[in-house]
Amino acid sequence: MLSSPWMAVALQFLTPSITAALVFALVTSVLFYQARRNYSRVPRLPRVPPGKTPPDCMVVIPARNEQGVIAGAVKSFPPDTVIVVDDGSTDRTADEAREAGAGVLEPPPIKGALGKANACIAGARILTSRWILFADADTRYQPGFLESAIEGAYHSELFFLSVHLTPRAESLSEHLLEPYTEALLFSSSTLQREPALLFEGKCILALREAYEFIGGHTAIAKFLAEDFHLGMLARRHKMGIAVVRAAGLGHARTYAGWKGAWRWIERKTFRFIHMEPRITVKILLTASIAALWLPLGAWLWFAGYRIGPFLLPVLVMLQLRPWYGNRLRCLLAPVAVYAAIPFLLHGLTTAFFGKQIVWKGRKVTPA
């Protein structure tokens, strides 16, 4: 047969190790392409120039021991628009908030509510503005953000809008882990079908009347994933909700340092394993397949190949470059694949066995 010589050459080239490497390249390329496509489908927040007068919106920032951080968040917004709710801080959080121009409020004692929800309840209770923005202390915003968020929500007839802020990495752990865990998070297309799963408490805009109608944070005060439950509560009341990307209008530190990454992944894993297990399965599947690059490289090396083993980490860097951005950070991608494993396993065991989570210095039993 004419095809026999070609078949012989193909069989000689496609050794088991080469075949496994090619399958790995194909599967991981598809997985990370799908993740980036899922991320790109989250619409960008339309940019609106800042107006001469601030919009009818007040900002509530729950803060606990945010010294050195809170002032930057307060100064991101127009003057006299921010209420900082000091959630039992033991440092100079309240003083720095006042010096930055915010009004400072102390919440009532916690009774069956988690700290952040309790602070949000206290802050929203005293407001009369048309819109309320709930923002974390480690978030930063550009001029025109409030106008853009309100304009986007108003024209889309939304009652609740969660803004996915651009990560602002500072420490090595953030540069290493955050882009990779972000890619894993968006690996599941289930997130596109239910926007509440992407609701992030770091930045949520709410129409005050709608917020009060559904009971606000009071209705979801006992839940660790209060942002998800707020979105689901709005959905049950047939209220429009959406998630948008802030692009250059807003930034946030996803977590601070290795300990912060440990706690953050605990919360995320609990959230998905209890709310939508399919997302957790897809994340773990993607992470497990990505981690095959090193054993496959070793297999190729011992099989006598000297170039292939080095092409695999380069492939991982190329696949994750959209998440890591610049070329220098891309060098961290192959390392991140393995650095993330103990964090993911810890989060999985914590969620599976219902262990207590330490958050903001308080022990929390997930509900």
Contacts in CASP RR format, 6 or more apart in sequence:
PFRMAT RR
TARGET T0000
AUTHOR 0000-0000-0000
METHOD contacts of the structure
MODEL  1
MLSSPWMAVALQFLTPSITAALVFALVTSVLFYQARRNYSRVPRLPRVPP
GKTPPDCMVVIPARNEQGVIAGAVKSFPPDTVIVVDDGSTDRTADEAREA
GAGVLEPPPIKGALGKANACIAGARILTSRWILFADADTRYQPGFLESAI
EGAYHSELFFLSVHLTPRAESLSEHLLEPYTEALLFSSSTLQREPALLFE
GKCILALREAYEFIGGHTAIAKFLAEDFHLGMLARRHKMGIAVVRAAGLG
HARTYAGWKGAWRWIERKTFRFIHMEPRITVKILLTASIAALWLPLGAWL
WFAGYRIGPFLLPVLVMLQLRPWYGNRLRCLLAPVAVYAAIPFLLHGLTT
AFFGKQIVWKGRKVTPA
14 22 0 8 1.000
15 303 0 8 1.000
17 296 0 8 1.000
17 299 0 8 1.000
17 300 0 8 1.000
17 303 0 8 1.000
17 305 0 8 1.000
18 300 0 8 1.000
18 305 0 8 1.000
20 296 0 8 1.000
20 299 0 8 1.000
21 296 0 8 1.000
21 297 0 8 1.000
21 300 0 8 1.000
21 308 0 8 1.000
21 312 0 8 1.000
24 289 0 8 1.000
24 292 0 8 1.000
24 293 0 8 1.000
24 296 0 8 1.000
24 312 0 8 1.000
25 312 0 8 1.000
25 315 0 8 1.000
27 289 0 8 1.000
28 289 0 8 1.000
28 290 0 8 1.000
28 293 0 8 1.000
28 315 0 8 1.000
28 316 0 8 1.000
28 319 0 8 1.000
29 315 0 8 1.000
29 319 0 8 1.000
31 187 0 8 1.000
31 286 0 8 1.000
31 289 0 8 1.000
31 290 0 8 1.000
32 183 0 8 1.000
32 187 0 8 1.000
32 286 0 8 1.000
32 319 0 8 1.000
32 320 0 8 1.000
33 319 0 8 1.000
34 187 0 8 1.000
34 189 0 8 1.000
35 183 0 8 1.000
35 184 0 8 1.000
35 186 0 8 1.000
35 187 0 8 1.000
35 286 0 8 1.000
36 183 0 8 1.000
36 186 0 8 1.000
36 322 0 8 1.000
36 323 0 8 1.000
38 186 0 8 1.000
38 187 0 8 1.000
38 188 0 8 1.000
38 189 0 8 1.000
38 191 0 8 1.000
38 192 0 8 1.000
39 182 0 8 1.000
39 186 0 8 1.000
41 192 0 8 1.000
42 164 0 8 1.000
42 198 0 8 1.000
42 243 0 8 1.000
42 244 0 8 1.000
42 245 0 8 1.000
43 242 0 8 1.000
43 244 0 8 1.000
43 245 0 8 1.000
44 244 0 8 1.000
44 245 0 8 1.000
44 247 0 8 1.000
45 148 0 8 1.000
45 149 0 8 1.000
45 152 0 8 1.000
45 163 0 8 1.000
45 244 0 8 1.000
45 245 0 8 1.000
45 246 0 8 1.000
45 247 0 8 1.000
45 249 0 8 1.000
46 148 0 8 1.000
46 151 0 8 1.000
46 152 0 8 1.000
47 144 0 8 1.000
47 148 0 8 1.000
47 247 0 8 1.000
47 249 0 8 1.000
48 144 0 8 1.000
48 147 0 8 1.000
48 148 0 8 1.000
48 151 0 8 1.000
48 152 0 8 1.000
49 144 0 8 1.000
49 147 0 8 1.000
50 143 0 8 1.000
50 144 0 8 1.000
50 147 0 8 1.000
51 144 0 8 1.000
51 147 0 8 1.000
54 78 0 8 1.000
54 80 0 8 1.000
54 81 0 8 1.000
54 146 0 8 1.000
55 131 0 8 1.000
55 146 0 8 1.000
55 147 0 8 1.000
55 150 0 8 1.000
56 129 0 8 1.000
56 130 0 8 1.000
56 131 0 8 1.000
57 81 0 8 1.000
57 129 0 8 1.000
57 130 0 8 1.000
57 131 0 8 1.000
57 132 0 8 1.000
57 133 0 8 1.000
57 146 0 8 1.000
57 150 0 8 1.000
57 205 0 8 1.000
58 81 0 8 1.000
58 82 0 8 1.000
58 83 0 8 1.000
58 127 0 8 1.000
58 129 0 8 1.000
58 131 0 8 1.000
58 132 0 8 1.000
58 133 0 8 1.000
59 77 0 8 1.000
59 81 0 8 1.000
59 82 0 8 1.000
59 83 0 8 1.000
59 132 0 8 1.000
59 133 0 8 1.000
59 134 0 8 1.000
59 135 0 8 1.000
59 146 0 8 1.000
60 83 0 8 1.000
60 85 0 8 1.000
60 119 0 8 1.000
60 120 0 8 1.000
60 123 0 8 1.000
60 124 0 8 1.000
60 127 0 8 1.000
60 132 0 8 1.000
60 133 0 8 1.000
60 134 0 8 1.000
60 135 0 8 1.000
61 70 0 8 1.000
61 73 0 8 1.000
61 74 0 8 1.000
61 82 0 8 1.000
61 83 0 8 1.000
61 84 0 8 1.000
61 85 0 8 1.000
61 97 0 8 1.000
61 102 0 8 1.000
61 134 0 8 1.000
61 135 0 8 1.000
61 136 0 8 1.000
61 137 0 8 1.000
62 85 0 8 1.000
62 87 0 8 1.000
62 115 0 8 1.000
62 116 0 8 1.000
62 119 0 8 1.000
62 120 0 8 1.000
62 134 0 8 1.000
62 136 0 8 1.000
62 137 0 8 1.000
63 70 0 8 1.000
63 84 0 8 1.000
63 85 0 8 1.000
63 86 0 8 1.000
63 87 0 8 1.000
63 89 0 8 1.000
63 93 0 8 1.000
63 97 0 8 1.000
63 119 0 8 1.000
63 137 0 8 1.000
64 86 0 8 1.000
64 87 0 8 1.000
64 88 0 8 1.000
64 89 0 8 1.000
64 93 0 8 1.000
64 115 0 8 1.000
64 116 0 8 1.000
64 119 0 8 1.000
64 360 0 8 1.000
64 361 0 8 1.000
65 89 0 8 1.000
65 90 0 8 1.000
65 91 0 8 1.000
65 93 0 8 1.000
65 360 0 8 1.000
66 89 0 8 1.000
66 91 0 8 1.000
66 93 0 8 1.000
66 137 0 8 1.000
66 138 0 8 1.000
67 89 0 8 1.000
67 91 0 8 1.000
67 92 0 8 1.000
67 93 0 8 1.000
67 96 0 8 1.000
68 96 0 8 1.000
69 137 0 8 1.000
69 138 0 8 1.000
70 84 0 8 1.000
70 93 0 8 1.000
70 96 0 8 1.000
70 97 0 8 1.000
70 100 0 8 1.000
70 102 0 8 1.000
70 137 0 8 1.000
71 96 0 8 1.000
71 97 0 8 1.000
71 99 0 8 1.000
71 100 0 8 1.000
72 100 0 8 1.000
72 140 0 8 1.000
73 82 0 8 1.000
73 135 0 8 1.000
73 136 0 8 1.000
73 137 0 8 1.000
73 138 0 8 1.000
73 139 0 8 1.000
73 140 0 8 1.000
74 82 0 8 1.000
74 84 0 8 1.000
74 97 0 8 1.000
74 100 0 8 1.000
74 101 0 8 1.000
74 102 0 8 1.000
75 100 0 8 1.000
75 101 0 8 1.000
76 139 0 8 1.000
76 140 0 8 1.000
76 141 0 8 1.000
76 142 0 8 1.000
76 145 0 8 1.000
77 141 0 8 1.000
77 146 0 8 1.000
78 146 0 8 1.000
79 101 0 8 1.000
80 101 0 8 1.000
81 146 0 8 1.000
82 97 0 8 1.000
82 101 0 8 1.000
82 102 0 8 1.000
82 103 0 8 1.000
83 102 0 8 1.000
83 103 0 8 1.000
83 104 0 8 1.000
83 105 0 8 1.000
83 123 0 8 1.000
83 126 0 8 1.000
83 127 0 8 1.000
84 93 0 8 1.000
84 94 0 8 1.000
84 97 0 8 1.000
84 102 0 8 1.000
84 103 0 8 1.000
84 104 0 8 1.000
84 105 0 8 1.000
84 137 0 8 1.000
85 104 0 8 1.000
85 105 0 8 1.000
85 106 0 8 1.000
85 107 0 8 1.000
85 119 0 8 1.000
85 120 0 8 1.000
85 122 0 8 1.000
85 123 0 8 1.000
86 93 0 8 1.000
86 94 0 8 1.000
86 97 0 8 1.000
86 104 0 8 1.000
86 105 0 8 1.000
86 106 0 8 1.000
86 107 0 8 1.000
87 107 0 8 1.000
87 115 0 8 1.000
87 116 0 8 1.000
87 118 0 8 1.000
87 119 0 8 1.000
87 360 0 8 1.000
88 106 0 8 1.000
93 137 0 8 1.000
94 104 0 8 1.000
94 106 0 8 1.000
97 103 0 8 1.000
97 104 0 8 1.000
98 104 0 8 1.000
105 122 0 8 1.000
105 123 0 8 1.000
105 126 0 8 1.000
106 122 0 8 1.000
107 115 0 8 1.000
107 118 0 8 1.000
107 119 0 8 1.000
107 121 0 8 1.000
107 122 0 8 1.000
107 123 0 8 1.000
108 118 0 8 1.000
108 122 0 8 1.000
110 118 0 8 1.000
112 221 0 8 1.000
112 222 0 8 1.000
113 121 0 8 1.000
113 217 0 8 1.000
113 218 0 8 1.000
113 221 0 8 1.000
113 222 0 8 1.000
114 221 0 8 1.000
114 222 0 8 1.000
114 223 0 8 1.000
114 224 0 8 1.000
114 226 0 8 1.000
114 362 0 8 1.000
114 364 0 8 1.000
115 360 0 8 1.000
115 362 0 8 1.000
116 226 0 8 1.000
116 360 0 8 1.000
117 217 0 8 1.000
117 220 0 8 1.000
117 221 0 8 1.000
117 222 0 8 1.000
117 223 0 8 1.000
117 226 0 8 1.000
118 217 0 8 1.000
118 221 0 8 1.000
120 134 0 8 1.000
120 217 0 8 1.000
120 226 0 8 1.000
121 216 0 8 1.000
121 217 0 8 1.000
121 218 0 8 1.000
121 221 0 8 1.000
124 132 0 8 1.000
124 134 0 8 1.000
124 208 0 8 1.000
124 211 0 8 1.000
124 212 0 8 1.000
124 216 0 8 1.000
124 217 0 8 1.000
127 208 0 8 1.000
128 208 0 8 1.000
129 208 0 8 1.000
130 207 0 8 1.000
130 208 0 8 1.000
131 150 0 8 1.000
131 153 0 8 1.000
131 205 0 8 1.000
131 206 0 8 1.000
131 207 0 8 1.000
131 208 0 8 1.000
132 205 0 8 1.000
132 206 0 8 1.000
132 208 0 8 1.000
132 211 0 8 1.000
133 146 0 8 1.000
133 149 0 8 1.000
133 203 0 8 1.000
133 204 0 8 1.000
133 205 0 8 1.000
133 206 0 8 1.000
134 201 0 8 1.000
134 203 0 8 1.000
134 204 0 8 1.000
134 205 0 8 1.000
134 206 0 8 1.000
135 141 0 8 1.000
135 202 0 8 1.000
135 203 0 8 1.000
136 201 0 8 1.000
136 202 0 8 1.000
136 203 0 8 1.000
136 252 0 8 1.000
138 202 0 8 1.000
138 252 0 8 1.000
138 253 0 8 1.000
138 256 0 8 1.000
139 165 0 8 1.000
139 202 0 8 1.000
139 203 0 8 1.000
139 250 0 8 1.000
139 251 0 8 1.000
139 252 0 8 1.000
140 168 0 8 1.000
140 250 0 8 1.000
140 251 0 8 1.000
140 252 0 8 1.000
141 249 0 8 1.000
141 250 0 8 1.000
141 251 0 8 1.000
142 248 0 8 1.000
142 249 0 8 1.000
142 250 0 8 1.000
144 249 0 8 1.000
145 246 0 8 1.000
145 249 0 8 1.000
145 250 0 8 1.000
148 249 0 8 1.000
149 161 0 8 1.000
149 163 0 8 1.000
149 205 0 8 1.000
150 205 0 8 1.000
152 158 0 8 1.000
152 161 0 8 1.000
152 244 0 8 1.000
153 159 0 8 1.000
153 161 0 8 1.000
153 205 0 8 1.000
153 207 0 8 1.000
153 242 0 8 1.000
156 242 0 8 1.000
157 240 0 8 1.000
158 207 0 8 1.000
158 240 0 8 1.000
158 241 0 8 1.000
158 242 0 8 1.000
159 206 0 8 1.000
159 207 0 8 1.000
159 210 0 8 1.000
159 211 0 8 1.000
159 234 0 8 1.000
159 239 0 8 1.000
159 240 0 8 1.000
159 241 0 8 1.000
160 199 0 8 1.000
160 204 0 8 1.000
160 205 0 8 1.000
160 206 0 8 1.000
160 207 0 8 1.000
160 210 0 8 1.000
160 211 0 8 1.000
160 230 0 8 1.000
160 231 0 8 1.000
160 234 0 8 1.000
160 239 0 8 1.000
160 240 0 8 1.000
160 241 0 8 1.000
160 242 0 8 1.000
161 204 0 8 1.000
161 205 0 8 1.000
161 206 0 8 1.000
161 241 0 8 1.000
161 242 0 8 1.000
161 243 0 8 1.000
161 244 0 8 1.000
162 195 0 8 1.000
162 198 0 8 1.000
162 199 0 8 1.000
162 200 0 8 1.000
162 201 0 8 1.000
162 203 0 8 1.000
162 204 0 8 1.000
162 205 0 8 1.000
162 227 0 8 1.000
162 231 0 8 1.000
162 241 0 8 1.000
162 242 0 8 1.000
162 243 0 8 1.000
162 244 0 8 1.000
163 200 0 8 1.000
163 203 0 8 1.000
163 204 0 8 1.000
163 205 0 8 1.000
163 243 0 8 1.000
163 244 0 8 1.000
163 245 0 8 1.000
163 246 0 8 1.000
163 250 0 8 1.000
164 198 0 8 1.000
164 200 0 8 1.000
164 243 0 8 1.000
164 244 0 8 1.000
164 245 0 8 1.000
164 246 0 8 1.000
165 200 0 8 1.000
165 202 0 8 1.000
165 203 0 8 1.000
165 246 0 8 1.000
165 250 0 8 1.000
165 251 0 8 1.000
165 252 0 8 1.000
166 245 0 8 1.000
166 246 0 8 1.000
166 247 0 8 1.000
166 248 0 8 1.000
166 250 0 8 1.000
166 251 0 8 1.000
166 252 0 8 1.000
167 174 0 8 1.000
167 178 0 8 1.000
167 179 0 8 1.000
167 182 0 8 1.000
167 251 0 8 1.000
167 252 0 8 1.000
167 253 0 8 1.000
167 254 0 8 1.000
168 251 0 8 1.000
168 252 0 8 1.000
168 253 0 8 1.000
169 175 0 8 1.000
169 178 0 8 1.000
169 253 0 8 1.000
169 254 0 8 1.000
170 253 0 8 1.000
170 256 0 8 1.000
171 256 0 8 1.000
171 257 0 8 1.000
172 257 0 8 1.000
173 255 0 8 1.000
173 257 0 8 1.000
173 258 0 8 1.000
173 260 0 8 1.000
173 261 0 8 1.000
174 253 0 8 1.000
174 254 0 8 1.000
174 255 0 8 1.000
174 256 0 8 1.000
174 257 0 8 1.000
174 261 0 8 1.000
175 329 0 8 1.000
175 332 0 8 1.000
176 332 0 8 1.000
176 335 0 8 1.000
176 336 0 8 1.000
176 339 0 8 1.000
177 261 0 8 1.000
177 336 0 8 1.000
177 339 0 8 1.000
177 340 0 8 1.000
177 343 0 8 1.000
178 254 0 8 1.000
178 255 0 8 1.000
178 261 0 8 1.000
179 320 0 8 1.000
179 323 0 8 1.000
179 324 0 8 1.000
179 325 0 8 1.000
179 329 0 8 1.000
179 333 0 8 1.000
179 336 0 8 1.000
180 320 0 8 1.000
180 323 0 8 1.000
180 333 0 8 1.000
180 336 0 8 1.000
180 337 0 8 1.000
180 340 0 8 1.000
181 265 0 8 1.000
181 268 0 8 1.000
181 340 0 8 1.000
181 343 0 8 1.000
182 323 0 8 1.000
183 320 0 8 1.000
183 323 0 8 1.000
184 283 0 8 1.000
184 286 0 8 1.000
184 287 0 8 1.000
184 340 0 8 1.000
185 191 0 8 1.000
185 268 0 8 1.000
185 283 0 8 1.000
187 282 0 8 1.000
187 283 0 8 1.000
187 286 0 8 1.000
188 278 0 8 1.000
188 279 0 8 1.000
188 282 0 8 1.000
188 283 0 8 1.000
190 197 0 8 1.000
190 276 0 8 1.000
190 278 0 8 1.000
190 279 0 8 1.000
190 282 0 8 1.000
191 197 0 8 1.000
191 198 0 8 1.000
191 279 0 8 1.000
194 276 0 8 1.000
195 231 0 8 1.000
195 241 0 8 1.000
195 242 0 8 1.000
195 243 0 8 1.000
196 228 0 8 1.000
196 231 0 8 1.000
196 232 0 8 1.000
196 234 0 8 1.000
196 235 0 8 1.000
196 241 0 8 1.000
197 228 0 8 1.000
197 272 0 8 1.000
197 275 0 8 1.000
197 276 0 8 1.000
197 279 0 8 1.000
198 243 0 8 1.000
199 227 0 8 1.000
199 228 0 8 1.000
199 230 0 8 1.000
199 231 0 8 1.000
199 241 0 8 1.000
199 243 0 8 1.000
200 227 0 8 1.000
200 243 0 8 1.000
201 226 0 8 1.000
201 227 0 8 1.000
202 252 0 8 1.000
203 246 0 8 1.000
203 250 0 8 1.000
203 252 0 8 1.000
204 227 0 8 1.000
204 230 0 8 1.000
206 216 0 8 1.000
210 234 0 8 1.000
210 239 0 8 1.000
213 237 0 8 1.000
214 233 0 8 1.000
214 234 0 8 1.000
214 237 0 8 1.000
214 239 0 8 1.000
215 233 0 8 1.000
216 230 0 8 1.000
216 233 0 8 1.000
217 226 0 8 1.000
217 230 0 8 1.000
219 229 0 8 1.000
219 233 0 8 1.000
220 226 0 8 1.000
220 229 0 8 1.000
220 230 0 8 1.000
220 233 0 8 1.000
222 367 0 8 1.000
223 229 0 8 1.000
223 367 0 8 1.000
224 267 0 8 1.000
224 270 0 8 1.000
224 271 0 8 1.000
224 357 0 8 1.000
224 359 0 8 1.000
224 364 0 8 1.000
224 366 0 8 1.000
224 367 0 8 1.000
225 267 0 8 1.000
225 270 0 8 1.000
225 271 0 8 1.000
225 274 0 8 1.000
225 275 0 8 1.000
228 271 0 8 1.000
228 275 0 8 1.000
231 241 0 8 1.000
234 240 0 8 1.000
234 241 0 8 1.000
235 241 0 8 1.000
254 264 0 8 1.000
255 261 0 8 1.000
255 263 0 8 1.000
255 264 0 8 1.000
261 343 0 8 1.000
262 343 0 8 1.000
262 346 0 8 1.000
263 357 0 8 1.000
263 358 0 8 1.000
263 359 0 8 1.000
265 343 0 8 1.000
265 344 0 8 1.000
265 346 0 8 1.000
265 347 0 8 1.000
266 346 0 8 1.000
266 347 0 8 1.000
266 350 0 8 1.000
266 351 0 8 1.000
266 357 0 8 1.000
267 357 0 8 1.000
267 359 0 8 1.000
269 280 0 8 1.000
269 344 0 8 1.000
269 347 0 8 1.000
269 348 0 8 1.000
269 350 0 8 1.000
269 351 0 8 1.000
270 347 0 8 1.000
270 350 0 8 1.000
270 351 0 8 1.000
270 354 0 8 1.000
270 357 0 8 1.000
270 366 0 8 1.000
272 279 0 8 1.000
272 280 0 8 1.000
272 283 0 8 1.000
273 280 0 8 1.000
273 348 0 8 1.000
273 351 0 8 1.000
273 352 0 8 1.000
274 351 0 8 1.000
274 366 0 8 1.000
280 348 0 8 1.000
283 344 0 8 1.000
284 344 0 8 1.000
284 348 0 8 1.000
287 337 0 8 1.000
287 340 0 8 1.000
287 341 0 8 1.000
287 344 0 8 1.000
290 316 0 8 1.000
290 337 0 8 1.000
291 337 0 8 1.000
291 338 0 8 1.000
291 341 0 8 1.000
293 312 0 8 1.000
293 313 0 8 1.000
293 315 0 8 1.000
293 316 0 8 1.000
293 334 0 8 1.000
293 337 0 8 1.000
294 312 0 8 1.000
294 334 0 8 1.000
294 338 0 8 1.000
296 312 0 8 1.000
297 308 0 8 1.000
297 309 0 8 1.000
297 312 0 8 1.000
298 309 0 8 1.000
300 308 0 8 1.000
300 309 0 8 1.000
300 312 0 8 1.000
301 309 0 8 1.000
313 334 0 8 1.000
316 333 0 8 1.000
316 334 0 8 1.000
316 337 0 8 1.000
317 324 0 8 1.000
317 330 0 8 1.000
317 331 0 8 1.000
317 333 0 8 1.000
317 334 0 8 1.000
318 330 0 8 1.000
319 333 0 8 1.000
320 330 0 8 1.000
320 333 0 8 1.000
320 336 0 8 1.000
321 327 0 8 1.000
321 330 0 8 1.000
321 333 0 8 1.000
323 333 0 8 1.000
324 330 0 8 1.000
324 332 0 8 1.000
324 333 0 8 1.000
349 355 0 8 1.000
350 357 0 8 1.000
351 366 0 8 1.000
354 365 0 8 1.000
354 366 0 8 1.000
356 363 0 8 1.000
356 364 0 8 1.000
356 365 0 8 1.000
357 363 0 8 1.000
357 364 0 8 1.000
357 365 0 8 1.000
357 366 0 8 1.000
358 364 0 8 1.000
END
